[in-house]
């Protein structure tokens, strides 16, 4: 979105099938990013809803695959990157929490994925970001009490 970032490392020696799957997820992510926020949030809730809990290493691997097939997703394209990561995780049966948020000083908008309330693969701390949209899988909703992860 509007937060300056360095290009991310990519997964250099990934199998060809994994790269094709990542490329397809990036293509779908670019289409989804053109929808209005309300529609996009509804679609992302449907995507992440029934997935199993992944481990952080798996999602970091997916993030590197996405960065490896798209220069925009490897740089400042946090919205399509986060959507593509969520889609790629879902194609493997996993569900991640997909979030968008803003910070006011300085104004910055950002999108990211989380597991158990922890951002995965984010180089910067996300303190001060007010979540605007949060799409959680059902396992995440069941693991929370009073809005805090267990």
Backbone as a printed PyTorch tensor [residue, N CA C, xyz], in Angstrom:
tensor([[[  0.8380,  -1.1710,   0.0000],
         [  0.0000,   0.0000,   0.0000],
         [  0.8880,   1.2410,   0.0000]],

        [[  1.0910,   1.8900,   1.1180],
         [  1.8940,   3.1000,   1.0620],
         [  3.1150,   3.0480,   1.9630]],

        [[  3.4140,   1.8950,   2.5280],
         [  4.5720,   1.7520,   3.3960],
         [  5.7820,   1.3440,   2.5650]],

        [[  6.8760,   2.1280,   2.5890],
         [  8.0370,   1.7530,   1.7910],
         [  8.7100,   0.5100,   2.3630]],

        [[  9.0230,  -0.4310,   1.4940],
         [  9.6640,  -1.6690,   1.9220],
         [ 10.7510,  -2.0410,   0.9360]],

        [[ 11.6830,  -2.8690,   1.3990],
         [ 12.7120,  -3.4160,   0.5280],
         [ 12.1660,  -4.6560,  -0.1590]],

        [[ 12.6830,  -4.9820,  -1.3380],
         [ 12.2340,  -6.2140,  -1.9840],
         [ 12.4780,  -7.4190,  -1.0830]],

        [[ 11.5470,  -8.3460,  -1.1090],
         [ 11.6370,  -9.5240,  -0.2550],
         [ 12.4610, -10.6100,  -0.9200]],

        [[ 13.0470, -11.4770,  -0.0990],
         [ 13.7430, -12.6170,  -0.6860],
         [ 12.7280, -13.5700,  -1.3050]],

        [[ 13.1340, -14.2240,  -2.3750],
         [ 12.2340, -15.1740,  -3.0170],
         [ 12.7300, -16.5850,  -2.7580]],

        [[ 11.8860, -17.5390,  -3.0730],
         [ 12.2320, -18.9500,  -2.9200],
         [ 12.8620, -19.3800,  -4.2300]],

        [[ 14.1780, -19.4500,  -4.2660],
         [ 14.9050, -19.6600,  -5.5080],
         [ 14.7970, -21.0470,  -6.0890]],

        [[ 14.8000, -22.0770,  -5.2870],
         [ 14.8530, -23.4470,  -5.8040],
         [ 13.5500, -24.1920,  -5.5740]],

        [[ 12.4470, -23.5210,  -5.8200],
         [ 11.1440, -24.1510,  -5.6020],
         [ 10.7910, -25.0500,  -6.7860]],

        [[ 10.0330, -26.1030,  -6.5320],
         [  9.5750, -26.9540,  -7.6360],
         [  8.7090, -26.1510,  -8.6110]],

        [[  8.7530, -26.5560,  -9.8580],
         [  8.0020, -25.8500, -10.9000],
         [  6.5060, -25.8070, -10.5840]],

        [[  5.9480, -26.8840, -10.0790],
         [  4.5150, -26.9160,  -9.7620],
         [  4.1720, -25.8850,  -8.6810]],

        [[  5.0480, -25.7180,  -7.6960],
         [  4.8090, -24.7300,  -6.6410],
         [  4.8360, -23.3220,  -7.2060]],

        [[  5.7330, -23.0640,  -8.1520],
         [  5.8000, -21.7450,  -8.7740],
         [  4.5610, -21.4670,  -9.6220]],

        [[  4.0660, -22.4760, -10.3370],
         [  2.8450, -22.2980, -11.1270],
         [  1.6530, -22.0060, -10.2210]],

        [[  1.5720, -22.7280,  -9.1140],
         [  0.4750, -22.5050,  -8.1780],
         [  0.5550, -21.1000,  -7.5870]],

        [[  1.7610, -20.6660,  -7.2240],
         [  1.9470, -19.3160,  -6.6860],
         [  1.5850, -18.2700,  -7.7270]],

        [[  1.9860, -18.4900,  -8.9730],
         [  1.6710, -17.5430, -10.0520],
         [  0.1580, -17.4340, -10.2490]],

        [[ -0.5460, -18.5540, -10.1870],
         [ -2.0040, -18.5270, -10.3200],
         [ -2.6470, -17.7610,  -9.1680]],

        [[ -2.1390, -17.9590,  -7.9580],
         [ -2.6830, -17.2470,  -6.8000],
         [ -2.4250, -15.7510,  -6.8910]],

        [[ -1.2690, -15.3700,  -7.4100],
         [ -0.9680, -13.9460,  -7.6000],
         [ -1.9130, -13.3540,  -8.6380]],

        [[ -2.1760, -14.0700,  -9.7180],
         [ -3.0910, -13.5710, -10.7480],
         [ -4.4880, -13.3590, -10.1770]],

        [[ -4.9750, -14.3120,  -9.3970],
         [ -6.2940, -14.1690,  -8.7680],
         [ -6.2750, -13.0190,  -7.7700]],

        [[ -5.1760, -12.8620,  -7.0440],
         [ -5.0670, -11.7730,  -6.0640],
         [ -5.1830, -10.4160,  -6.7420]],

        [[ -4.5420, -10.2470,  -7.9030],
         [ -4.6410,  -8.9800,  -8.6100],
         [ -6.0810,  -8.6820,  -9.0290]],

        [[ -6.8300,  -9.7090,  -9.4040],
         [ -8.2430,  -9.5180,  -9.7470],
         [ -9.0310,  -9.1360,  -8.4930]],

        [[ -8.8270,  -9.8560,  -7.3900],
         [ -9.5620,  -9.5670,  -6.1500],
         [ -9.2780,  -8.1650,  -5.6240]],

        [[ -8.0770,  -7.6770,  -5.8310],
         [ -7.6950,  -6.3530,  -5.3230],
         [ -8.4050,  -5.2190,  -6.0460]],

        [[ -9.0570,  -5.5110,  -7.1340],
         [ -9.7980,  -4.4890,  -7.8640],
         [-11.2280,  -4.3420,  -7.3570]],

        [[-11.6820,  -5.2560,  -6.5050],
         [-13.0290,  -5.1810,  -5.9460],
         [-13.0920,  -4.1260,  -4.8500]],

        [[-14.2800,  -3.6150,  -4.5600],
         [-14.4340,  -2.7000,  -3.4240],
         [-14.0820,  -3.4230,  -2.1150]],

        [[-13.6370,  -2.6860,  -1.0880],
         [-13.2260,  -3.3170,   0.1740],
         [-14.2660,  -4.2540,   0.7790]],

        [[-15.5350,  -3.8780,   0.7590],
         [-16.5750,  -4.7300,   1.3570],
         [-16.6660,  -6.0760,   0.6390]],

        [[-16.6410,  -6.0400,  -0.6790],
         [-16.7110,  -7.2740,  -1.4640],
         [-15.4580,  -8.1160,  -1.2560]],

        [[-14.3230,  -7.4510,  -1.2570],
         [-13.0610,  -8.1570,  -1.0540],
         [-13.0190,  -8.8370,   0.3150]],

        [[-13.4720,  -8.1390,   1.3390],
         [-13.4970,  -8.7170,   2.6820],
         [-14.4210,  -9.9370,   2.7310]],

        [[-15.5580,  -9.8540,   2.0730],
         [-16.4960, -10.9800,   2.0540],
         [-15.8590, -12.1820,   1.3550]],

        [[-15.1830, -11.9390,   0.2350],
         [-14.5180, -13.0250,  -0.4860],
         [-13.3750, -13.6230,   0.3330]],

        [[-12.5980, -12.7680,   0.9990],
         [-11.4810, -13.2700,   1.8020],
         [-11.9710, -14.0540,   3.0190]],

        [[-13.0870, -13.6590,   3.6050],
         [-13.6570, -14.4470,   4.7080],
         [-14.0080, -15.8450,   4.2240]],

        [[-14.5480, -15.9320,   3.0160],
         [-14.8880, -17.2460,   2.4550],
         [-13.6270, -18.0650,   2.1720]],

        [[-12.5590, -17.4070,   1.7440],
         [-11.3090, -18.1090,   1.4300],
         [-10.6910, -18.7070,   2.6820]],

        [[-10.5850, -17.9400,   3.7490],
         [ -9.8450, -18.4040,   4.9320],
         [-10.6980, -19.1950,   5.9070]],

        [[-12.0050, -19.1940,   5.7490],
         [-12.9300, -19.7110,   6.7500],
         [-12.6430, -21.1230,   7.2560]],

        [[-12.4450, -22.0840,   6.3970],
         [-12.3730, -23.4900,   6.8290],
         [-10.9770, -24.0960,   6.8130]],

        [[ -9.9600, -23.2810,   6.7340],
         [ -8.6070, -23.8200,   6.6650],
         [ -8.0910, -24.3280,   8.0030]],

        [[ -7.1200, -25.2350,   7.9310],
         [ -6.4280, -25.7200,   9.1230],
         [ -5.3460, -24.7270,   9.5240]],

        [[ -4.8930, -24.8100,  10.7690],
         [ -3.8430, -23.9150,  11.2510],
         [ -2.4900, -24.3440,  10.6680]],

        [[ -1.8140, -23.4250,   9.9430],
         [ -0.4750, -23.7380,   9.4390],
         [  0.5810, -23.3430,  10.4610]],

        [[  1.7980, -23.7870,  10.2320],
         [  2.8840, -23.2700,  11.0640],
         [  3.4950, -22.0640,  10.3470]],

        [[  4.2330, -21.2590,  11.0780],
         [  4.7770, -20.0100,  10.5420],
         [  5.7550, -20.2770,   9.3980]],

        [[  6.5400, -21.3370,   9.4870],
         [  7.5260, -21.6370,   8.4390],
         [  6.8400, -21.9050,   7.0980]],

        [[  5.6940, -22.5540,   7.1250],
         [  4.9520, -22.8250,   5.8970],
         [  4.5030, -21.5240,   5.2500]],

        [[  4.0090, -20.5960,   6.0490],
         [  3.5190, -19.3310,   5.5070],
         [  4.6800, -18.4620,   5.0220]],

        [[  5.8050, -18.5040,   5.7000],
         [  6.9910, -17.7870,   5.2140],
         [  7.4120, -18.3670,   3.8530]],

        [[  7.3550, -19.6750,   3.7040],
         [  7.6660, -20.3140,   2.4230],
         [  6.7000, -19.8310,   1.3380]],

        [[  5.4020, -19.7900,   1.6530],
         [  4.4080, -19.2960,   0.6900],
         [  4.6890, -17.8370,   0.3310]],

        [[  5.0540, -17.0560,   1.3310],
         [  5.3650, -15.6410,   1.0940],
         [  6.5470, -15.5080,   0.1320]],

        [[  7.5490, -16.3350,   0.2980],
         [  8.7190, -16.2900,  -0.6000],
         [  8.3670, -16.7660,  -2.0050]],

        [[  7.4850, -17.7430,  -2.1080],
         [  7.0370, -18.1690,  -3.4360],
         [  6.3320, -17.0240,  -4.1490]],

        [[  5.4310, -16.3470,  -3.4430],
         [  4.6910, -15.2220,  -4.0270],
         [  5.6620, -14.1180,  -4.4450]],

        [[  6.6260, -13.8050,  -3.5980],
         [  7.6200, -12.7800,  -3.9270],
         [  8.4780, -13.1930,  -5.1150]],

        [[  8.6710, -14.4870,  -5.2830],
         [  9.4930, -14.9810,  -6.3730],
         [  8.8360, -14.9100,  -7.7300]],

        [[  7.5170, -14.8710,  -7.7780],
         [  6.8230, -14.8500,  -9.0700],
         [  6.2610, -13.4760,  -9.4180]],

        [[  6.3450, -12.5100,  -8.5160],
         [  5.8030, -11.1850,  -8.7830],
         [  6.7030, -10.1100,  -8.1770]],

        [[  7.2270,  -9.2400,  -9.0190],
         [  8.0730,  -8.1610,  -8.4980],
         [  7.2590,  -7.1710,  -7.6770]],

        [[  6.0030,  -6.9460,  -8.0360],
         [  5.1660,  -6.0420,  -7.2380],
         [  4.9420,  -6.6270,  -5.8420]],

        [[  4.6580,  -7.9180,  -5.7770],
         [  4.4490,  -8.5590,  -4.4780],
         [  5.7450,  -8.6530,  -3.6720]],

        [[  6.8730,  -8.6130,  -4.3300],
         [  8.1560,  -8.6480,  -3.6310],
         [  8.5230,  -7.2780,  -3.0830]],

        [[  7.8550,  -6.2380,  -3.5430],
         [  8.1630,  -4.8750,  -3.1070],
         [  7.0230,  -4.2640,  -2.3150]],

        [[  6.4630,  -3.2030,  -2.8700],
         [  5.4690,  -2.4270,  -2.1400],
         [  4.0290,  -2.9060,  -2.3220]],

        [[  3.8130,  -4.0250,  -2.9590],
         [  2.4600,  -4.5170,  -3.1980],
         [  1.9450,  -5.3850,  -2.0630]],

        [[  1.7730,  -4.7930,  -0.8890],
         [  1.3770,  -5.5950,   0.2710],
         [ -0.0420,  -6.1490,   0.1470]],

        [[ -0.9460,  -5.4310,  -0.5100],
         [ -2.3160,  -5.9300,  -0.6340],
         [ -2.3710,  -7.1740,  -1.5200]],

        [[ -1.8750,  -7.1220,  -2.7640],
         [ -1.9100,  -8.3670,  -3.5440],
         [ -1.0350,  -9.4620,  -2.9460]],

        [[  0.0640,  -9.0920,  -2.2960],
         [  0.9260, -10.1020,  -1.6620],
         [  0.1690, -10.8340,  -0.5610]],

        [[ -0.4910, -10.0860,   0.3180],
         [ -1.2010, -10.7260,   1.4300],
         [ -2.3640, -11.5840,   0.9350]],

        [[ -3.0740, -11.1040,  -0.0920],
         [ -4.1750, -11.8900,  -0.6620],
         [ -3.6220, -13.1550,  -1.3080]],

        [[ -2.5330, -13.0280,  -2.0570],
         [ -1.9390, -14.1950,  -2.7160],
         [ -1.4370, -15.2130,  -1.6980]],

        [[ -0.8500, -14.7480,  -0.5980],
         [ -0.3790, -15.6640,   0.4510],
         [ -1.5620, -16.4170,   1.0470]],

        [[ -2.6510, -15.7000,   1.3350],
         [ -3.8410, -16.3480,   1.8980],
         [ -4.4190, -17.3670,   0.9160]],

        [[ -4.4620, -17.0140,  -0.3680],
         [ -4.9680, -17.9470,  -1.3850],
         [ -4.0620, -19.1680,  -1.5200]],

        [[ -2.7580, -18.9330,  -1.5470],
         [ -1.8120, -20.0410,  -1.6790],
         [ -1.8880, -20.9650,  -0.4660]],

        [[ -1.9900, -20.3920,   0.7110],
         [ -2.1330, -21.2120,   1.9140],
         [ -3.4130, -22.0430,   1.8360]],

        [[ -4.4790, -21.4360,   1.3250],
         [ -5.7600, -22.1490,   1.2460],
         [ -5.7080, -23.2890,   0.2430]],

        [[ -4.9260, -23.1290,  -0.8370],
         [ -4.8010, -24.2320,  -1.7940],
         [ -4.0990, -25.4360,  -1.1800]],

        [[ -3.3990, -25.2090,  -0.0740],
         [ -2.7540, -26.2960,   0.6670],
         [ -3.5830, -26.7210,   1.8780]],

        [[ -4.7970, -26.1800,   1.9960],
         [ -5.6890, -26.5670,   3.0830],
         [ -5.5330, -25.7570,   4.3570]],

        [[ -4.7430, -24.6740,   4.3200],
         [ -4.5040, -23.8660,   5.5100],
         [ -5.3010, -22.5660,   5.4620]],

        [[ -5.6210, -22.0540,   6.6260],
         [ -6.2830, -20.7680,   6.7380],
         [ -5.4560, -19.8390,   7.5980]],

        [[ -5.2490, -18.6250,   7.1250],
         [ -4.5230, -17.6100,   7.8820],
         [ -5.4620, -16.4400,   8.1260]],

        [[ -5.1570, -15.6360,   9.1060],
         [ -5.9330, -14.4230,   9.3340],
         [ -5.3950, -13.3540,   8.3980]],

        [[ -6.2750, -12.7870,   7.5800],
         [ -5.8990, -11.7480,   6.6250],
         [ -6.3460, -10.4020,   7.1790]],

        [[ -5.4320,  -9.4410,   7.2290],
         [ -5.7190,  -8.1480,   7.8510],
         [ -5.2990,  -6.9880,   6.9570]],

        [[ -6.0430,  -5.8970,   7.0700],
         [ -5.6140,  -4.6180,   6.5210],
         [ -5.7450,  -3.6060,   7.6460]],

        [[ -4.8960,  -2.5850,   7.6010],
         [ -4.9570,  -1.5800,   8.6520],
         [ -4.2650,  -0.2950,   8.2340]],

        [[ -4.4290,   0.7160,   9.0920],
         [ -3.8210,   2.0200,   8.8470],
         [ -3.1620,   2.5210,  10.1240]],

        [[ -2.1920,   3.3910,   9.9230],
         [ -1.5410,   4.0980,  11.0200],
         [ -1.5930,   5.5730,  10.6340]],

        [[ -1.8150,   6.4640,  11.6150],
         [ -2.0040,   7.8600,  11.2450],
         [ -0.7580,   8.7330,  11.3140]],

        [[  0.2570,   8.3970,  12.0770],
         [  1.4510,   9.2470,  12.1640],
         [  2.7080,   8.4310,  11.9410]],

        [[  3.3070,   8.4630,  10.7950],
         [  2.8260,   9.0400,   9.5390],
         [  1.7620,   8.1240,   8.9440]],

        [[  0.9070,   8.6900,   8.1010],
         [ -0.1540,   7.8750,   7.5280],
         [  0.4540,   6.7660,   6.6870]],

        [[  0.0630,   5.5530,   7.0010],
         [  0.5130,   4.3660,   6.2830],
         [ -0.6220,   3.3600,   6.2760]],

        [[ -0.8560,   2.7590,   5.1380],
         [ -1.8140,   1.6660,   5.0300],
         [ -1.0220,   0.3970,   4.7330]],

        [[ -1.5020,  -0.7200,   5.2390],
         [ -0.7640,  -1.9720,   5.0690],
         [ -1.7250,  -3.1540,   5.1150]],

        [[ -1.3350,  -4.2390,   4.4900],
         [ -2.0870,  -5.4950,   4.5350],
         [ -1.0990,  -6.6080,   4.8610]],

        [[ -1.5450,  -7.5840,   5.6600],
         [ -0.6480,  -8.6460,   6.1100],
         [ -1.4540,  -9.8720,   6.4900]],

        [[ -0.7360, -10.9750,   6.7480],
         [ -1.3700, -12.2010,   7.2340],
         [ -0.8210, -12.5060,   8.6190]],

        [[ -1.6590, -13.1580,   9.4240],
         [ -1.2990, -13.5010,  10.8000],
         [ -1.6460, -14.9530,  11.0700]],

        [[ -0.9510, -15.5000,  12.0530],
         [ -1.3200, -16.7760,  12.6590],
         [ -1.3130, -16.5410,  14.1580]],

        [[ -2.3990, -16.8640,  14.8140],
         [ -2.5340, -16.7100,  16.2690],
         [ -2.1970, -15.2890,  16.7140]],

        [[ -2.6180, -14.2980,  15.9310],
         [ -2.4190, -12.9080,  16.3110],
         [ -1.0220, -12.3650,  16.0500]],

        [[ -0.1290, -13.1620,  15.4510],
         [  1.2390, -12.7050,  15.1600],
         [  1.4220, -12.5530,  13.6550]],

        [[  1.8380, -11.3600,  13.2100],
         [  2.1060, -11.1750,  11.7750],
         [  3.2360, -12.1030,  11.3160]],

        [[  3.0800, -12.6610,  10.1330],
         [  4.0490, -13.6190,   9.6140],
         [  4.8530, -12.9870,   8.4880]],

        [[  6.1750, -12.9730,   8.6620],
         [  7.0700, -12.5000,   7.6200],
         [  7.1460, -10.9980,   7.4620]],

        [[  6.5680, -10.2540,   8.3770],
         [  6.5940,  -8.7940,   8.2630],
         [  7.9270,  -8.2610,   8.7680]],

        [[  8.6240,  -7.4810,   7.9410],
         [  9.9230,  -6.9660,   8.3670],
         [  9.8130,  -5.8700,   9.4240]],

        [[  8.7340,  -5.1110,   9.4100],
         [  8.5490,  -4.0220,  10.3680],
         [  7.5250,  -4.4190,  11.4170]],

        [[  7.6250,  -3.7770,  12.5590],
         [  6.6230,  -3.9960,  13.5960],
         [  5.3290,  -3.3210,  13.1730]],

        [[  4.2300,  -3.9090,  13.5310],
         [  2.9380,  -3.3710,  13.1370],
         [  2.2510,  -2.6640,  14.3040]],

        [[  3.0430,  -2.2610,  15.3040],
         [  2.4710,  -1.4970,  16.4110],
         [  1.9190,  -0.1910,  15.8620]],

        [[  0.8180,   0.2290,  16.3870],
         [  0.2260,   1.4930,  15.9600],
         [ -0.7190,   1.3560,  14.7900]],

        [[ -0.8000,   0.1780,  14.1680],
         [ -1.7500,  -0.0080,  13.0810],
         [ -3.1180,  -0.3370,  13.6650]],

        [[ -4.1160,   0.3490,  13.1890],
         [ -5.5070,   0.0680,  13.5530],
         [ -6.0640,  -0.8540,  12.4770]],

        [[ -6.4600,  -2.0530,  12.8720],
         [ -7.0040,  -3.0000,  11.8940],
         [ -8.3370,  -2.4790,  11.3820]],

        [[ -8.4630,  -2.4530,  10.0740],
         [ -9.7020,  -2.0210,   9.4350],
         [-10.5320,  -3.2370,   8.9930]],

        [[ -9.8570,  -4.2320,   8.4450],
         [-10.5120,  -5.4660,   8.0180],
         [ -9.7020,  -6.6260,   8.5740]],

        [[-10.3940,  -7.5890,   9.1620],
         [ -9.7330,  -8.7880,   9.6740],
         [-10.5990,  -9.9810,   9.3150]],

        [[-10.0540, -10.8960,   8.5430],
         [-10.7650, -12.1060,   8.1190],
         [-10.0720, -13.2970,   8.7550]],

        [[-10.7560, -13.9150,   9.7130],
         [-10.1730, -15.0130,  10.4850],
         [-10.7540, -16.3590,  10.0870]],

        [[ -9.9150, -17.3980,  10.1120],
         [-10.4560, -18.7420,   9.9410],
         [-11.2200, -19.1570,  11.2010]],

        [[-12.0400, -20.1600,  11.0660],
         [-12.8550, -20.5990,  12.2150],
         [-12.0090, -21.0820,  13.3780]],

        [[-10.8600, -21.7180,  13.0990],
         [-10.0290, -22.1800,  14.2090],
         [ -9.5400, -20.9940,  15.0330]],

        [[ -9.2580, -19.8530,  14.3890],
         [ -8.7760, -18.6730,  15.1100],
         [ -9.8830, -18.1030,  15.9900]],

        [[-11.1080, -18.0990,  15.5030],
         [-12.2210, -17.5890,  16.2940],
         [-12.4670, -18.4840,  17.5030]],

        [[-12.2760, -19.7970,  17.3330],
         [-12.4810, -20.7260,  18.4410],
         [-11.3690, -20.6250,  19.4810]],

        [[-10.1710, -20.1840,  19.0620],
         [ -9.0250, -20.0820,  19.9690],
         [ -8.9860, -18.7850,  20.7540]],

        [[ -9.8890, -17.8690,  20.5010],
         [ -9.8280, -16.5770,  21.1610],
         [-10.8390, -16.4700,  22.2830]],

        [[-10.4450, -15.7400,  23.2990],
         [-11.3490, -15.4130,  24.3960],
         [-11.1700, -13.9230,  24.6770]],

        [[-12.2420, -13.1950,  24.6460],
         [-12.1880, -11.7460,  24.8480],
         [-11.3310, -11.0560,  23.8070]],

        [[-11.2800, -11.6160,  22.5790],
         [-10.5580, -10.9800,  21.4930],
         [ -9.0560, -11.1780,  21.5130]],

        [[ -8.5130, -11.8710,  22.4920],
         [ -7.0730, -12.0690,  22.5960],
         [ -6.7410, -13.5240,  22.2790]],

        [[ -5.6640, -13.7720,  21.5340],
         [ -5.2780, -15.1590,  21.2650],
         [ -4.8430, -15.8590,  22.5430]],

        [[ -5.1570, -17.1500,  22.5980],
         [ -4.7420, -17.9350,  23.7750],
         [ -3.2880, -18.2680,  23.6950]]])
